[in-house]
């Protein structure tokens, strides 16, 4: 297994920069909620409504390249814990 030359924060920074500058105009319209996996070395990506499918295809295509995963139109790919509290009228 090849060791990446980037730290985790560098992968995030590079992936988000690639998305903002090159990929967003191509994919954002009509794809909100889909998962995107970006090769931060080349800017190539895989996109799918299924996160596992996108990740598997990206791993097959990009092997050991550093990859950044995100969800289109969302601040994060996943939400951990918590619940939505809804106030009921009294």
ABEGO torsion letter per residue (X at the ends): XBBBABBAAAAAAAAAAAAAAAAAAAAABGABGBBBBBBAAAGBBBBBABAAAAAAAAAAAAEABBBBBBBBGBABABBBEEBBBBBBBX
